[in-house]
Amino acid sequence: MQKTGAIGVFDSGVGGLSVLRHIRQLLPNERLIYVADSGHVPYGDKSREYIEARSLTIARFLQQQGAEAIVIACNTASAAAAATLRNQFDMPIIAMEPAVKPAVAATRNGIVGVLATTGTLASARFAALLERYAGEVEIITQGCPGLVEQVEAGELAGAQTRALVGQYTRPLLARGADTLILGCTHYPFLAAVIADVAGGNVALVDTGAAVARHLQRRIQEELPSRKSAHATDEFFTSGDAGQASRIMSALWGADVVVKQLPQEFM
């Protein structure tokens, strides 16, 4: 029997917890279901068709669990699958996009750097964002292979993570970027290291809070008679549940028990 009254959130792995945190703060009475597709992480080097198929599978699971709205808490999956999910599911589907507009507003010298996965940077969705909002601002992009995997492993501040952050931020800073877009939901968990490496004069911009506000508006507009369920946080993974419980507890800031996705959704 279908359960009711939930908001579903998913990502290629644990990074979407950075978005879930904003949703929980803004909507304290909601039943939230989070799926980390860590058995298939990272999405950034996968084909569009692969990401689309995984997104559809997870959305079906969330719908089965009673989700009445779904947040794609992953920039790469948003670019690859948001349109398909909106065609397939009669509910609000909230997608991520790199924070080009607020970064353009924030820059002081007109040079903005983007840290993102190669999948996000290659997407038509990202190209359209640049065309719409960049204007006279120079946008410099940087793919960041390996950063998602560091967060997935819970390595947020070690030497290897710091070395990768330095490798990816240096070219942007050398060209004068005073604002950096965190264009992957994993990257806010590295914000302290990125800020330390980049220096105090560089602004970091992500979209988690804006996505939570957009979700709230869509629910109010499209589901006006909906009543919130009892507030709970439920976590699932397509990866190793024990490892996910350990890492997600650290990132979430409280002990959580992560369940394995049913086999048909793996």
PyMOL commands that set and color helices and strands:
alter all, ss='L'
color gray80, all
select helices_A, chain A and resi 17-26+38-40+48-64+75-88+100-106+118-121+124-133+147-152+159-174+187-198+208-222+241-252+263-265
alter helices_A, ss='H'
color red, helices_A
select strands_A, chain A and resi 6-11+31-36+67-72+93-95+111-116+138-143+179-182+203-205+232-237+258-260
alter strands_A, ss='S'
color yellow, strands_A
deselect
rebuild
show_as cartoon
